[in-house]
Amino acid sequence: MPIRPARRITNTSPKNFGMFAKAVGMQGDLIHLELGMPVEDTPQHIKDATIAALQSGAVHYSDLQGLPELRGAIADKLQRQNQINVCADEVIVTNGLTQASFAAFMAFLDTGDECLLLAPYYPQHIGKAELAGAKVTVAPLDAANGFSIHRALIEPHITPATRAIALINPCNPTGRVYTRAELDIIADLAQKHDLLVLSDEVYEEITYDGARHISIASLPGMKARTITMCAFTKAYAMDGWRLGYLAADAALIGPLMKMHTSEVTHVNTFIQHGALAALTGDPEVLKSMVDRDRARRDLVVTRLNQMPGVTCAPVEGTIYAFPDIAATGLSAQECAEKLMADTGVVVEAGSFYGKAGEGHLRVCFGCAELDVLEDAMARMQRFFNALC
Ligand SMILES: Cc1ncc(COP(=O)(O)O)c(C=O)c1O
């Protein structure tokens, strides 16, 4: 008899790796713009601090919640930069944002609960809510008004079973950085309907042209009902390190720690010294990395808008452009597959992020150097010239 997996596994939607999985078997000269993997290297001072910690014996079990000095630096940063009034005991250091959000979904969602996602959504959130036994419901935002947050698009999807709402700000895949007025709507809905907000802020540092990232937990009354999740992953090019953190009101930390310690005990001791160096190091390092992302964004958005059948909205934050290709008459999936087959440029179909993303492609500009992006844009220009 084959060993039967747990029902929580078989009841969960199959994991879909989108165009990345389709590109795996492809031969030829591919340009990968489908994954959010930063092209930058981790800054040297972060590596040096980690190596020094490793050499000096930081190789043993340590504080389960995260090194106290690191949690202190995170709390300082959250108070100063995010305007969230947290102390070090309200922070948990995690293995990337992925583990922070898994702990959050598992600690606060039950069988029968509903978890509301704004679409386009981040598909990983679906699997986590489902593993927790919850039902995922979706509030589609509207491409026609720039995927902005409107009460009328969200409130009808809130039912008595809705327990949590997941927010991604700055938003992957749309590149939106939500305004205070938009966040006020979510805060108001959360308080009116007694919802927890799971706030994924993995792109918080990567904003452009004066777009200001606001953490929803900083809004009046929201700290008590928000789990703020951040990571070193994107801004510091530390995706392989698996290093992030969450912050929540003291009353929520106990359940989160129960999940966290069951999953990982704690995050690797020596890499936490690298995180400390990231937070306490020269801020110019981070600024120059974001400046280089801005140059990549400018190239890609400008070039996309020169292609027939393609319209690309300004990108306010993140490392993704989300051009509208509906005028080509192809579905997003058809367009992404044909683009890959004809040109070798791999991008993600907008429909991967839910029906609300149909008619769009997600083009990651943070994962390639400018000369590679130039090549990709030239190939895409020829593709859309031939198509339209
Ligand atoms: C919205 C969002 N959340 C979470 C993650 C995963 O972050 P981490 O690698 O820190 O687990 C990503 C990565 O692309 C993301 O786009």
The ligand as an ORCA input file, in Angstrom:
! r2SCAN-3c Opt
* xyz 0 1
  C       5.280     39.255     -1.994
  C       6.369     38.317     -1.608
  N       6.359     37.768     -0.372
  C       7.307     36.915      0.020
  C       8.340     36.549     -0.821
  C       9.350     35.564     -0.331
  O      10.295     36.212      0.457
  P      11.485     35.392      1.160
  O      12.408     34.939      0.071
  O      12.085     36.380      2.110
  O      10.881     34.239      1.859
  C       8.408     37.087     -2.111
  C       9.469     36.672     -3.035
  O       9.420     36.886     -4.216
  C       7.390     37.988     -2.504
  O       7.385     38.514     -3.738
*
